[in-house]
Amino acid sequence: MAITPAQLTFEADGTPCSALYGDVYHTRCGGPAQARHVFLAGNNLPQRWQDQKRFVIMETGFGLGLNFLATWTAWQDDPQRCQQLSFISVEKHPVSVEDLAKAHAAWPEFAHLAAQLRQHWPPLETGTHRLLLAEGRLILDLIFGDALESLPMLDAQVNAFYLDGFAPDKNPELWSVPFFQMLAKLAAPGATLATWSVAGEVRRGLSEAGFKLEKRPGFAGKRQMLVGVY
Ligand SMILES: C[S@@+](CC[C@H](N)C(=O)[O-])C[C@H]1O[C@@H](n2cnc3c(N)ncnc32)[C@H](O)[C@@H]1O
């Protein structure tokens, strides 16, 4: 499948937006803080990777790499970090390196790591691109292609899922029961998930796929978010 790159635009307040989906890449209330609240804390990270040999995170939708950069920072700053962190992320419409630079300019706290990510950024070609970072202790597998086509071919034991598609009404395939069942097949025992969406169809689909769910207080304007254990 040929890749159609993302079409990145910015709203008046600077929030990055996708012209293909008509949705924002992260909340208007602050991307880095949302990443830490929803995806890291929602999966009980950094605690769960501490003193482990290896820990595997899988994300649905790499986007601008915001969640990845927040995770890399937390891992790097943690003296008890796992020996190896594997971060697998699937992306149907990757962003050009020029657009990544525009988006990353909004997050000075990640400037140093974001520059490294852009240095390693692969060509926008279908398939898995493995980036070895932090002297090989951080492995980023960027899968460029449709998640529904790519995941069945993946061999992984995932400890934590970051569910971060666009809103379910704009991006329904990333919140569908068949997709959640693909995630369940990749779940290691005790795998957790976190997402900002508490939509009824998301909760029903995840439960059907075998995840036990719990609502927690959401970030900024959102009353609730969702976490789960497989
Ligand atoms: C909300 S954005 C992700 C933001 C990202 N996690 C970050 O930290 O910057 C959702 C992403 O899902 C991607 N996406 C949508 N449908 C997809 C599909 N079927 N397969 C893979 N990626 C998809 C979009 O292109 C977009 O980059």
The ligand as a Gaussian input file, in Angstrom:
#p B3LYP/6-31G(d) Opt

LIG

0 1
 C       -4.645000      11.677000      17.785000
 S       -3.480000      11.309000      16.539000
 C       -2.151000      10.547000      17.455000
 C       -1.285000      11.482000      18.236000
 C       -0.010000      10.807000      18.703000
 N       -0.250000       9.683000      19.551000
 C        0.991000      11.751000      19.323000
 O        1.423000      11.495000      20.472000
 O        1.384000      12.717000      18.662000
 C       -4.160000       9.874000      15.752000
 C       -3.233000       9.237000      14.738000
 O       -3.817000       8.001000      14.295000
 C       -3.460000       7.828000      12.940000
 N       -4.370000       6.844000      12.326000
 C       -5.684000       7.015000      12.028000
 N       -6.201000       5.888000      11.483000
 C       -5.205000       4.967000      11.459000
 C       -5.129000       3.612000      11.021000
 N       -6.184000       2.968000      10.509000
 N       -3.943000       2.984000      11.160000
 C       -2.860000       3.621000      11.696000
 N       -2.883000       4.900000      12.108000
 C       -4.025000       5.577000      11.997000
 C       -3.611000       9.226000      12.386000
 O       -2.976000       9.399000      11.145000
 C       -3.023000      10.082000      13.505000
 O       -1.666000      10.324000      13.316000

